[in-house]
């Protein structure tokens, strides 16, 4: 029968039998070697490209998630135009920081996990459910993280039940925390968070929120060599995404360019960025 299945191109019975709504459970049962947590750990520290800074900010009606474009390997620039922000599904997105290759693979598996659940259950996970699934996946990478190959994403989405944008941050063990207003992760996060702390307001418009995250990435790049600012010569600009009740939307190259140039033009007059009111 197995030979006939191979000859006719039929899927094995396991693929056609109703089972768990978790794609990770399915892999664990039928192809455990494909799960990130089941890899053989490297014997020593491995040099691999790392993504750097991701930022997010909420506004009435949604959330903005953005990332710079630089990947580093030690003191070297490994890539200048890496993409670090991806849609998880129609109403959520993930920004990656940490080991780039493992992070991108984790995002792809997370996308499959959400799609598999929706197909099996006929409904989507709640936003908190999605955040919890991602937490479990990060925890499965703990062995690699202990070898210096950590993945620390930022997860954001529109909560259709609460009718607002929400942000979730993680540590290397998979510990999940909900952030309120704004958040950042990666090597330049301390500078990005400081920038947003002074500029963020709960009543930001969508346009102001997108400007805020680009300002924060600019400040991070100003003080952190692993974070890349807008590259006007190569036309490389931050990836900026917006998630509202209408779903996930990524700003076009033209929109990102216009936004980045607006920020850099203003920095010609104020190199340290806009000033927050003292009182």
N, C-alpha and C positions, 0 to 999 in steps of 0.2 A: 504493500500500500504506500509506504514511504517513497519507494522508487517511482511509483505511478504519480505521486504528488509532484515530485521533482520534474518528471517528464512532461506533465501537463501544465506546470507553472502554478499549481494550486498552493495556497498558503497552508502551513501546518495547522492542525486542529486547534492549537492553543490560541491562534489569532482569531478564531471564529467562535470561541466559547465565551459566553458572558462571564465576566470576572470583576476584579476591583476597578473602581473608577480612578485609581492612582496609576499613572504610567510608570512611576518609579517602582511600585510594587510589582507591576507586570515584568519590568526588566529584571528585578531581583529574582523573580521566579524562573524566568526563561533565558535570560542572558545576563547573569550577575556580573560578569567580567566587564560589562559596558558601563556600570555605575562608577561615577568618579571616586567614591569612597573605597572601592575594591582594587584600586591600582596598587602596584608595588611602589613603595616609597623610595625616593632617591636616597643614596647612601650619604650624600653630602649636600651642601648648599648649592642650588642650581641658579645660574644667572639666566633670567628670562625677562622679556619686556614687561613693564608694569604700566598700567594706566594710572592716571594721577587724580585729577580733581573733578568731582561731581557736585552740583549744587541744585537745590530745589526751593521753591517758595510757593505758598498758597495765596490765592486771592479769592474774593467772593465769586463763587461759581466754578472754581477749578484750581489747578495746580500747574506750575511750570517746572520742568526738569531739564537741566542743561549740563553739558560737559565740555571740557577743553579737548584739544585734538592731539596732544603729545603723549607718546609712550617712551619711557626711558629704560635703560638697562645699565645699572650702575650709574656712572657719571656720563654716560653717552645717551644721545637722543636716538632711540631705536626707530621711531616713526613719527612723522610730523602731522599726519592726517588720519589717525586712527579714529574709528567711530566707537563711542562709549555709551551711547544712549539708544535703547532699543524698545520697541513696543512689546509688552508682555501679552496683551490682548487688546481688545477694542477700547477698554477704559483704564488701562494701567501701563506703566513703563518701568524699565529698570536702567539705572546708570551704574556702570561698573568701575571699580577701583581695585587695585591689586594686580595679581598676575594675569596679564591680558588673555593669554590663550585659554587658561582654565576658566576665566570669567566668561568669555564668549561662549564656551562650551556649556557652562552652567545656564546661561541665559537661553540657549537653544533648547536645552532639556526642560527648562521651566516653561517655555512657550508650548512645548509638546505636552507637558503635564497639564496645563490649563486647557488645551484643546482636547486632550483625551478625556478629561473629566466632563467637559461640556457635551461631548459626543455620547458618553456612556450614561450620564445622568439626565441629559436633556435640559440642563440649566447651568448657569455659570456660578462659580464660587463667589462668595462675598469678598469684598476687598480684604477684610481681615483674614479670611480663609486663604487667599492668595499669599498674603504676607507670611502666614504660618507655613505654607508649603515651601516658600523660598527659604525660610529659617531652617527647615529640616535639611534642605539641600546644602546650605552653607555648613551646617554641622557635620554633614557627611564628608566634607573636605578638610576636617580638622587635622588629620594626619599630614596632609600636604602643607597646611598652614604652619604646622610645627617645624617644617623643613624650610620655611621662608617663602612658601608659595601660597600666600593667603589671597582670598577673594572677599572683598568687603563692599557689597553693592548698596545702592540707595534705591528704595522702591517707592513709587508714587502713583496715585490713581484717583479717579473720581468715584466717590462712594454714592451710588444711586439711592441707597436707603437714607443716608444723612444729607444727601444733596449738597455735598461739598468736597473739595479736594483734601487728600490726606497724604502724609509722608511717613515712611517707616525707615529707620536706620538699623544697622546690624553690627555686631562685633564678630571676631573671627570664629567664635564658638557657635554662632547662629543665634545668639541672644538678640531679641527684637525689641525695639523701643519706638513708640510713636512720637514724632517730632511735631511741634506746634508752630506754625508760621513759616519757618525756614529751617534748612539743614544743609550740611555739607559733609563729604567724606573724601578721603584721599590725602595725598601728601600736602596739598595746599589748603586743606579744609580749615585749618585754624585761622588763616588769613581771610578766606572767603566768608567764614562765619562771623568774624569780627566786622567785616564790611557790611554784611547784611544786618547785623545787630543794630547798627547805627542808621541804616536806611530803610529797613522794613517797616511797613504799616499794614494793619489788618484790612484797610479799605483800598488797597492798590487796585488799579485797573489791570486788565490783562496786558496792555502795552507797558505799563509801569513795571509789572512783575517780570516781564521778559527783559526790560532794561536793567532791572535790579540784578538778575542773575548774571548778566554779561558784565556789569560793573564788578560783581563779586569775583568772577573769574579773572578779570583784569587785575584786580588787587592781589589775588592769589599768585598770578604769574609775575607780578611785580616783585614779590618777596620769595617765591619758591621756584627754584630753577627747574624743577621737574614738571611744572605746569606751563603750558604754552598759551600765550595770549593771542589775540587776533594777528594773523600774518598777512599784512596788506600786500606784500610783494609776491607771495605765492597764492594769494586769494584763498587762504585757509581760515575759516571762521568757526567759532564755537557751534556745536549742535544744540539747538534750542527746540524743545517740544512743549506743547500745551495739551492738557487733558481736561475736558469739560463734559457737560452732559451730552454733547454732540460727539464725543469720542476723542481718540488720540489724533493729534495733528503735529507734524514736524514742520517747522518753518522752512521755506524754500531757501535755496542758496542765495537768491536775490534778497529775500527778507533778512536772512542772517547777516549778509554783507552790509545792508543798509543800517541795521541795528548796531553792528560792530563799528562801522565808520562813524555813526552818530556819537558813540561813546568815545572813540579815539579822538575825534575832532574836539570834543569838549575837554579832553585831557590835555590838549595843547595849551588851553588857558589855565586848567587846574590839574597839574600832573598827578596829584595825590587823590583826585576824585572829588565828588560833591561833598559838601560839608553838612553835617546834621546840625539842627538847631540846638543850642545849649539849654534852652528852657522852653 
